[in-house]
Amino acid sequence: MVCYNHSTILGTVLSHDYVTGLYLCGDICLPSSARLYGNPKKCNEKGIPFRTKIEPCNEIIGQHRQIARKTVTLIDSWYTGNEVISNCRKRGYGWIGDLKPNRVIIYDGKRMNVSNLLNILRKRGQLTDTVIDGQIYQTVKVMAYIPSLRENVSIVINAKADTKNVHVLCTNLQQEDVSTILRYARKRVMIENSYKDAKQIGFGEYRFRKSEAALIHAHLVFLAYILIQILRYRLLSYRITKAVPSMEFVITWVRKKTRQGFIHYIWDKLKQGISIRSLIMTVGKIDTVYV
């Protein structure tokens, strides 16, 4: 399923394309699923039934088991469509989706796209300052109908003060105020940071091209990520650190301890009289998942 995908950093690269889900509760963010996507051409070459990205996305939502009293699904603009929203609605989940500027909506009985709505609301002076976690945002919340979602929704526009960083959100959390909705939406930052952390422990770094191996590799990385998240809080409870350490600190700590353990292992074997050649042959046969 390797194909050419667009990377904002590297441009067009030969790579696998994943549909992923993450579970966020408080300060804990854990990978919950990873599924490979193949474009129509690749699926046709391999004789595999083509599935859109929406299908694995809905599978991930369907496999979620609600533990908390309330579940809110944060949806990327790519997946903010009727199929995904209907799935959330059926399960009683709240949802917040990003809207692209060209998405068609009906506001005040007029058909327009999202960028036109933003201009209208700005001209009317309806955006007001809202302080969230010490940051000032210009925000507004209005009701509109989105034909592609077949639903009346709340649309929340937020623009960080003195920047051109504008986000347009749609949500079924109509009873919530702007601050509450934005606090939910801002948790996406933690999700994006989780992907960056996963890359530190090898997500996407492998020297093979078979899709099954790539999927196994992704799950091993996610497993290592989950274990490191657990270790973050263990280090605090064991009083090794005075506060919950960052992922980068824990990764460095684990690598240091692993390296020391490996050196002690080599030294003990040498003291037992094992030759360097035999030791190299033995170590070469050890299957290791490096963190």
Long-range contacts (C-beta under 8 A, 24 or more apart in sequence): 1-36, 1-37, 1-38, 1-42, 1-46, 1-211, 1-214, 2-42, 2-209, 2-211, 3-38, 3-39, 3-41, 3-42, 15-204, 16-204, 16-211, 16-214, 18-218, 19-53, 19-56, 19-57, 19-60, 20-60, 21-57, 21-60, 21-61, 21-64, 22-191, 22-194, 23-64, 24-74, 24-187, 24-190, 24-191, 25-67, 25-68, 27-190, 27-244, 28-229, 29-190, 29-191, 29-193, 29-194, 29-229, 30-225, 30-226, 30-229, 31-194, 31-198, 31-222, 31-225, 31-226, 32-60, 32-63, 32-64, 33-59, 33-60, 33-63, 34-215, 34-218, 34-219, 34-222, 35-59, 35-60, 36-211, 36-214, 36-215, 38-211, 53-78, 53-79, 54-79, 54-81, 54-83, 54-84, 57-84, 58-83, 58-84, 58-87, 61-87, 61-88, 61-91, 61-93, 62-87, 62-91, 64-91, 66-91, 66-93, 70-94, 72-96, 72-173, 72-184, 74-184, 74-185, 74-187, 74-188, 74-191, 80-149, 80-170, 81-148, 81-149, 82-148, 82-149, 82-150, 85-149, 85-151, 85-172, 88-172, 89-172, 94-171, 94-172, 94-173, 95-171, 95-172, 96-169, 96-170, 96-171, 96-173, 96-181, 96-184, 96-185, 97-169, 97-170, 97-171, 98-167, 98-168, 98-169, 99-155, 99-168, 99-169, 99-170, 101-168, 103-146, 103-148, 104-146, 104-147, 104-148, 105-144, 105-145, 105-146, 105-147, 105-155, 106-144, 106-145, 106-146, 106-147, 107-142, 107-144, 107-145, 114-155, 114-168, 117-142, 117-144, 117-155, 117-157, 117-168, 118-157, 118-166, 118-168, 121-157, 127-157, 127-159, 129-161, 130-158, 130-178, 130-179, 130-182, 132-179, 132-182, 132-183, 132-186, 133-183, 133-186, 135-160, 135-161, 136-160, 136-161, 137-161, 137-182, 139-178, 139-182, 140-178, 141-177, 141-178, 141-181, 143-174, 144-170, 146-170, 154-181, 156-181, 156-182, 156-185, 158-182, 158-185, 194-225, 197-225, 197-247, 197-248, 198-222, 198-225, 200-247, 200-248, 200-251, 201-225, 201-228, 201-251, 201-291, 202-290, 220-289, 224-289, 224-291, 228-254, 228-291, 251-291, 254-291, 255-291, 258-291
